[in-house]
Amino acid sequence: MLKTCLLALVLFTSMADTRPLKIQIASDYNPSLGEEPTDLATMLLLNVQRELQGRVSLEFIPASRLREWRELETYPNICLYNKVKTAEREAIALFVEYPLMAFPANRLILRGHPNLPKKLSLKEIVVSKGLRVGVTKGRSYGKEVDDFIATYRNNLIVGEGANSAYRLREMLI
């Protein structure tokens, strides 16, 4: 099955067709909660929908990070976004050539001003310093960090479910 992405679909949609192009997106954004999205990628997609003035209709399907990939394998018209490309994922998904957006690197954010050295490893943070770090189950942070998470899972807060990334952001705040 060929998987598509919002921007690729919009480019190939006939402008003569007056029906909106319906695109389903499995995401941790749940519009039924009545809250505005907090991540830039979701806000960008909603802005694209608004700018296209009814030519595109986005349906966000709330899903955990693990369920997003199951939905991609099950339904032919589901799109995902902001995913790390790995060999395993490329076997089941088509990745567009360019990213939807460029993010700054994930950074560790600490409350207050703890007495920590300028440089320290993630292992030192969670093992030696005993600081609590949250990760979202099913999300890929890149091979090196994914391997670290697998090894030190018991030292981390692992959020699960459709709103896990949002809940981790709320905990941080």
Residue frames relative to the residue before (quaternion, step in Angstrom):
aa qw qx qy qz dx dy dz
M 1.0000 0.0000 0.0000 0.0000 0.00 0.00 0.00
L 0.3559 -0.7288 0.5457 0.2109 3.52 -0.94 0.86
K 0.2103 -0.7663 0.5980 0.1043 3.55 -0.75 1.08
T 0.1626 -0.8082 0.5617 0.0700 3.55 -0.98 0.78
C 0.3395 -0.7132 0.5786 0.2032 3.50 -1.30 0.27
L 0.6975 -0.5093 0.3211 0.3885 3.54 -1.17 0.68
L 0.7290 0.4456 -0.2754 0.4408 3.59 0.64 -1.01
A 0.6325 0.5166 -0.3380 0.4677 3.59 1.02 -0.70
L 0.6519 0.5190 -0.3177 0.4524 3.58 0.96 -0.83
V 0.6446 0.5296 -0.3274 0.4436 3.57 0.93 -0.86
L 0.6585 0.5309 -0.3169 0.4290 3.58 0.93 -0.85
F 0.7561 0.3925 -0.2082 0.4805 3.59 1.03 -0.75
T 0.4941 0.6555 -0.4331 0.3723 3.57 1.26 0.02
S 0.4570 -0.6829 0.4973 0.2783 3.54 -0.91 0.91
M 0.4131 -0.7174 0.5072 0.2399 3.56 -0.80 0.98
A 0.5975 0.5687 -0.3649 0.4316 3.61 1.20 -0.40
D 0.6078 0.5422 -0.3512 0.4618 3.60 1.14 -0.52
T 0.2774 -0.8051 0.5056 0.1385 3.58 -0.58 1.14
R 0.5431 0.6007 -0.4177 0.4120 3.60 1.21 -0.19
P 0.4717 -0.6646 0.4805 0.3241 3.59 -0.97 0.73
L 0.4503 -0.6452 0.5462 0.2874 3.53 -1.14 0.69
K 0.2082 -0.7984 0.5565 0.0976 3.59 -0.57 1.17
I 0.0226 -0.7992 0.5991 -0.0421 3.55 -0.74 1.11
Q 0.2204 -0.7632 0.5963 0.1160 3.55 -0.84 1.03
I 0.0772 -0.7942 0.6026 0.0099 3.55 -0.94 0.94
A 0.2530 -0.7392 0.6072 0.1444 3.56 -0.69 1.12
S 0.1651 0.8004 -0.5394 0.2028 3.55 -0.55 1.19
D 0.5210 -0.6091 0.4764 0.3614 3.55 -1.26 0.19
Y 0.5171 0.5990 -0.4332 0.4314 3.60 1.27 0.13
N 0.0821 -0.8004 0.5937 0.0046 3.57 -0.78 1.07
P 0.2558 -0.8125 0.5022 0.1490 3.62 -0.08 1.24
S 0.5915 0.5902 -0.3816 0.3952 3.63 1.12 -0.47
L 0.5709 0.5831 -0.3903 0.4264 3.62 1.22 -0.25
G 0.4210 -0.7427 0.4336 0.2884 3.57 1.29 -0.23
E 0.5552 0.5906 -0.3968 0.4306 3.57 1.24 0.31
E 0.5097 -0.6164 0.4986 0.3342 3.53 -1.18 0.58
P 0.5146 -0.6244 0.4678 0.3556 3.62 -1.02 0.65
T 0.3204 -0.7640 0.5307 0.1790 3.56 -1.11 0.65
D 0.6655 0.4834 -0.3328 0.4611 3.61 1.14 -0.29
L 0.5991 -0.6276 0.3825 0.3178 3.53 -1.06 0.86
A 0.6339 0.5490 -0.3479 0.4192 3.61 0.97 -0.75
T 0.6667 0.4823 -0.3086 0.4771 3.61 0.90 -0.87
M 0.6401 0.5135 -0.3300 0.4665 3.59 0.97 -0.79
L 0.6238 0.5347 -0.3324 0.4630 3.59 1.06 -0.76
L 0.6580 0.5035 -0.3128 0.4644 3.61 0.89 -0.90
L 0.6644 0.4944 -0.3067 0.4691 3.60 0.94 -0.83
N 0.6275 0.5177 -0.3323 0.4774 3.60 1.08 -0.65
V 0.6223 0.5230 -0.3377 0.4745 3.60 1.02 -0.77
Q 0.6390 0.5221 -0.3216 0.4644 3.59 0.94 -0.88
R 0.6697 0.4995 -0.2972 0.4623 3.60 0.90 -0.93
E 0.6778 0.5023 -0.2912 0.4511 3.60 0.91 -0.91
L 0.6792 0.4773 -0.2926 0.4745 3.59 1.10 -0.62
Q 0.3241 -0.8287 0.4326 0.1453 3.57 1.33 0.29
G 0.8278 -0.2784 0.1161 0.4729 3.53 0.54 1.19
R 0.5440 0.6221 -0.4109 0.3851 3.62 1.21 -0.09
V 0.7557 0.2287 -0.1384 0.5979 3.57 1.28 -0.42
S 0.1000 -0.7743 0.6236 0.0400 3.54 -1.01 0.89
L 0.1667 -0.8036 0.5673 0.0680 3.56 -0.51 1.21
E 0.0901 -0.7615 0.6402 0.0465 3.54 -1.01 0.88
F 0.1928 -0.7851 0.5814 0.0917 3.56 -0.48 1.22
I 0.1559 -0.7741 0.6108 0.0585 3.54 -0.81 1.08
P 0.3475 -0.7611 0.5028 0.2172 3.60 -0.34 1.20
A 0.1560 0.7820 -0.5825 0.1576 3.55 -0.81 1.05
S 0.5074 -0.5990 0.5170 0.3413 3.52 -1.20 0.56
R 0.6809 -0.4754 0.3492 0.4342 3.59 -1.25 0.25
L 0.6649 0.4868 -0.3107 0.4737 3.60 0.99 -0.74
R 0.6658 0.5008 -0.3090 0.4587 3.59 0.94 -0.84
E 0.5560 0.6056 -0.4035 0.4016 3.61 1.05 -0.62
W 0.6958 0.4653 -0.2779 0.4712 3.59 0.88 -0.92
R 0.6144 0.5226 -0.3530 0.4742 3.61 1.07 -0.63
E 0.6339 0.5218 -0.3286 0.4668 3.60 1.00 -0.79
L 0.6348 0.5376 -0.3302 0.4460 3.59 0.99 -0.82
E 0.6905 0.4667 -0.2778 0.4777 3.58 1.00 -0.77
T 0.6976 0.4956 -0.2601 0.4473 3.59 1.16 -0.61
Y 0.8096 0.2373 -0.0946 0.5284 3.58 0.86 -0.97
P 0.4604 -0.7318 0.4321 0.2563 3.60 -0.78 0.99
N 0.7649 0.3825 -0.2046 0.4762 3.62 1.10 -0.50
I 0.4396 0.6741 -0.4734 0.3582 3.59 1.17 0.50
C 0.1482 -0.7689 0.6166 0.0811 3.55 -1.04 0.83
L 0.1596 -0.7369 0.6467 0.1151 3.54 -1.23 0.55
Y 0.0882 -0.7978 0.5910 0.0801 3.57 -1.17 0.35
N 0.8049 0.2520 -0.2347 0.4833 3.53 -1.33 0.48
K 0.3983 0.6980 -0.4871 0.3418 3.55 0.77 1.05
V 0.4433 -0.6583 0.5386 0.2831 3.55 -1.10 0.75
K 0.3723 -0.7260 0.5341 0.2214 3.56 -0.91 0.94
T 0.0421 0.7676 -0.6371 0.0558 3.56 -0.81 1.08
A 0.6662 -0.4948 0.3622 0.4244 3.58 -1.24 0.30
E 0.6450 0.5233 -0.3228 0.4539 3.61 0.97 -0.83
R 0.6885 0.4757 -0.2810 0.4699 3.58 0.93 -0.87
E 0.6296 0.5367 -0.3390 0.4479 3.59 1.03 -0.71
A 0.5873 0.5843 -0.3685 0.4217 3.59 1.17 -0.49
I 0.7862 0.2927 -0.1558 0.5215 3.62 1.12 -0.55
A 0.7800 0.3057 -0.1500 0.5250 3.60 1.21 -0.21
L 0.3514 -0.6811 0.5979 0.2349 3.51 -1.28 0.51
F 0.1724 -0.7775 0.5989 0.0839 3.57 -0.74 1.06
V 0.4249 -0.6828 0.5216 0.2849 3.58 -0.86 0.89
E 0.6516 -0.5603 0.3468 0.3758 3.57 -1.17 0.55
Y 0.7940 0.2352 -0.1133 0.5490 3.57 0.93 -0.88
P 0.5213 -0.6330 0.4581 0.3429 3.60 -1.05 0.65
L 0.6054 -0.5468 0.4351 0.3810 3.55 -1.26 0.47
M 0.7702 -0.1268 0.0926 0.6182 3.54 1.07 -0.77
A 0.4128 -0.6816 0.5387 0.2735 3.55 -1.25 0.34
F 0.1995 -0.7817 0.5836 0.0923 3.54 -0.83 1.00
P 0.4598 -0.5790 0.5534 0.3835 3.53 -1.20 0.34
A 0.6466 -0.5191 0.3728 0.4164 3.57 -1.17 0.42
N 0.5508 -0.5579 0.4853 0.3872 3.56 -1.19 0.53
R 0.1016 -0.8044 0.5847 0.0255 3.54 -0.93 0.88
L 0.4679 -0.6257 0.5402 0.3128 3.49 -1.22 0.54
I 0.0905 -0.7897 0.6062 0.0263 3.57 -0.82 0.98
L 0.1236 -0.8107 0.5714 0.0303 3.54 -0.70 1.09
R 0.4231 -0.6768 0.5417 0.2637 3.53 -1.12 0.70
G 0.8026 0.2069 -0.1716 0.5326 3.58 -0.90 0.86
H 0.5021 -0.6290 0.4986 0.3219 3.54 -1.22 -0.48
P 0.0532 -0.8227 0.5655 0.0222 3.60 0.38 1.16
N 0.5167 -0.6436 0.4765 0.3029 3.54 -1.16 0.63
L 0.2282 0.7654 -0.5591 0.2224 3.56 0.08 1.34
P 0.5438 -0.6012 0.4574 0.3654 3.59 -1.12 0.56
K 0.6562 -0.5283 0.3683 0.3932 3.58 -1.23 0.45
K 0.7855 0.1638 -0.0843 0.5908 3.58 1.03 -0.77
L 0.2309 0.7349 -0.6238 0.1321 3.51 -1.02 0.87
S 0.5184 -0.6648 0.4521 0.2913 3.52 -1.16 0.63
L 0.6466 -0.4962 0.4035 0.4157 3.53 -1.30 0.29
K 0.6150 0.5462 -0.3416 0.4546 3.58 1.06 -0.73
E 0.6506 0.5039 -0.3190 0.4701 3.61 0.92 -0.84
I 0.6378 0.5498 -0.3282 0.4280 3.57 0.99 -0.82
V 0.7953 0.3363 -0.1764 0.4726 3.59 0.71 -1.04
V 0.7195 0.4154 -0.2578 0.4933 3.62 1.08 -0.59
S 0.7813 0.3577 -0.1906 0.4746 3.59 0.55 -1.15
K 0.7595 0.3708 -0.2002 0.4956 3.59 0.87 -0.93
G 0.3570 -0.7805 0.4545 0.2381 3.59 1.25 -0.30
L 0.3644 0.7215 -0.5117 0.2913 3.60 1.13 0.49
R 0.4015 -0.7166 0.5179 0.2389 3.57 -1.12 0.62
V 0.0790 -0.7833 0.6166 -0.0098 3.52 -0.82 1.10
G 0.2306 -0.7846 0.5638 0.1157 3.56 -0.91 0.94
V 0.0468 -0.7667 0.6401 0.0146 3.54 -1.12 0.79
T 0.4152 -0.6909 0.5329 0.2575 3.54 -1.22 0.46
K 0.4501 -0.6967 0.4913 0.2659 3.57 -0.73 1.09
G 0.7964 0.2889 -0.2287 0.4795 3.55 -0.95 0.92
R 0.5993 0.5399 -0.3707 0.4604 3.59 1.21 -0.23
S 0.2921 -0.7356 0.5803 0.1921 3.57 -1.06 0.70
Y 0.1786 -0.7858 0.5881 0.0694 3.53 -0.91 1.02
G 0.6531 -0.4338 0.3028 0.5418 3.56 1.32 0.12
K 0.6818 -0.5485 0.2944 0.3843 3.57 -1.06 0.74
E 0.6846 0.5003 -0.3056 0.4330 3.60 0.75 -0.98
V 0.7028 0.4364 -0.2713 0.4921 3.59 0.85 -0.93
D 0.6116 0.5431 -0.3534 0.4539 3.63 1.03 -0.70
D 0.6444 0.5050 -0.3183 0.4780 3.60 1.00 -0.80
F 0.6306 0.5273 -0.3283 0.4653 3.59 1.02 -0.80
I 0.6473 0.5208 -0.3145 0.4592 3.59 0.93 -0.92
A 0.6483 0.5145 -0.3213 0.4603 3.60 0.93 -0.84
T 0.6914 0.4826 -0.2772 0.4607 3.60 0.96 -0.83
Y 0.8113 0.2587 -0.0987 0.5149 3.60 0.89 -0.94
R 0.1543 0.8409 -0.5048 0.1192 3.57 1.17 0.57
N 0.6761 0.5102 -0.3000 0.4389 3.61 0.95 -0.81
N 0.6644 0.4835 -0.2978 0.4859 3.59 1.27 -0.29
L 0.6749 0.4861 -0.2673 0.4865 3.59 1.31 -0.06
I 0.3933 -0.6256 0.5968 0.3127 3.53 -1.33 0.26
V 0.0968 -0.8090 0.5794 0.0230 3.59 -0.51 1.16
G 0.2066 -0.7918 0.5680 0.0877 3.56 -0.50 1.24
E 0.1003 -0.7930 0.5996 0.0385 3.55 -1.01 0.85
G 0.6731 0.5251 -0.3700 0.3665 3.53 -1.32 0.28
A 0.7405 -0.4542 0.2837 0.4061 3.52 -1.36 0.27
N 0.7867 0.3040 -0.1638 0.5117 3.60 1.00 -0.69
S 0.2676 0.8197 -0.4817 0.1562 3.59 1.20 0.38
A 0.6534 0.4972 -0.3314 0.4648 3.62 0.89 -0.83
Y 0.6430 0.5186 -0.3189 0.4647 3.58 0.98 -0.82
R 0.6678 0.4980 -0.3071 0.4602 3.59 0.91 -0.90
L 0.6295 0.5166 -0.3454 0.4664 3.61 1.00 -0.71
R 0.6361 0.5091 -0.3345 0.4736 3.61 0.99 -0.76
E 0.6429 0.5178 -0.3182 0.4662 3.59 0.99 -0.80
M 0.6317 0.5226 -0.3325 0.4662 3.59 0.98 -0.81
L 0.6440 0.5240 -0.3184 0.4575 3.57 0.98 -0.84
I 0.6609 0.5032 -0.3068 0.4647 3.55 0.93 -0.89
